[in-house]
């Protein structure tokens, strides 16, 4: 049956090209972000969610951290980015995080959601979500 599929479809269906999703959920950091004067003066709470599609390597991972993407490393990178200089837009923060995730070789795509938690008293959060793909 696979003989009728285009070569790319056969390659994608192979076990060597399976995906796993590595995610970080509801991480809250203090960040200097926003266009208004009061947003420049004090950091505000920002919720970060990241979901990365990671190509699994050939063969078993053998219960070895060196064979998988470390969510601890990604989390620490997000903390470092959060401590960086002021940015005006949540879009900028999302792009910085997405770019850092895509530097890891097995990451094929990343979805980043940024939410500002304390903008309006009657709204739980406001923000954006982006999805970026590794150039082929």
N, C-alpha and C positions, 0 to 999 in steps of 0.2 A: 504494500500500500504506500509506503514512504517513497517508492520509486517515482510516483507521480507528483510528489511535492517538489517545488523548486529547491535548489541546493540550500539556500538560506533557511528555509523552513525546516529542512532536515537537520541542519546544524543547530538551530535553536531548540529543537525538540530533544537533542542529545543530553544525556545526564551531565555532560561536562559544562553545559550552559544553563543549569538550573539557577534560580534566584532564591535568596533568603532575604528577608527584610529585617534590618537592624533599626531599632527605633529608640527614641528618647521622648518620653511623654511628660508634659506638664512641668517642665523645668522652669522655675521662677528665679529670675535674676534682677538685680537693681541695675538700671542702665540710664545714662544721660542720653535722652532721645526726645525729639520734638522741635517744632518750629516756634513755639511761643517762649517768651522770656522766662516764665516760671518753670518751663520744662528744662531750660538750660541751667537753672540754679540748683535744682535738686534731682537726683536720680529718681526714677519711678520704676514700679514693678512691671516687668515684662515676662509673659509666659512664652516659652519656646517649645515647639514640637518639631521633631525631625524624624523622617522616615526615609531610609536609604535602601534602594534595591542593590543587592550585592551579589555578584557572580560567585557561585560556589566553585571551588577548584575541583579538579579531577581527584577522585579517591576520597576516602573518609577523612574527616578532620582529626581523628584520633584523639579527641578530648584534649587538644593542644591549643592554647591561646594564640600561638604564633601562626596557626592555620585559619584564624577567623579575624574579622574586623572587631577591634576593641571599642565597645561603646564607652568605656571609661576614658579612652583617649579623646573620643569625639566630645564627650561631656566636658572634659577639661579644656578643650579648645574653645567650646562655646563660652565657658566662663572667662577665658582670656579675652575673647572678642567683646564680651559684655563689659569688661574693665577698660576697653579702649576709649579713644576720644569721642566726644559728642558727635552724633549724627542727627540729621533733621528728620529722616523718614524711616518708618518701619521697613519699607522696601529695601533701603540701603542695608539695614541690619540683616534682613533675610538673605540678600545677595552675598554678604560677607560670610555668613554661615554656610550657605550652599556651596560657595566657591571652596571653602576649607574642606568640606566633605568630599567634593569631587577630586581633591588631590590624592585621595587614597585609591590605589589602582583598581581594586575590585568593585568600587562603587560605580554603578552604571547610571543611576538617577537618584535624585534627592528631592524630597518635598519638605519645605520649611514653612511652618506657620508661626507668625509673630503676633502676639496679642498684647496691647496695652491694657492694663487691668483697672486703672484708676482715673480714666478720662471723664466719664460721666457717672453720676451717682445712681442713675436708674438703668444703667447698661452694664452687664457683667464684663464685657470686653469689646474692644474694637481692634481691627488689625487686617492682616493680609496672609495669603498663602501663595507660595510660588512653587513651581516644579521645574527643575533643571536637569538636563541630560548631558552625559559625557559625549563630546564630539567623537564621531567614529572615524 
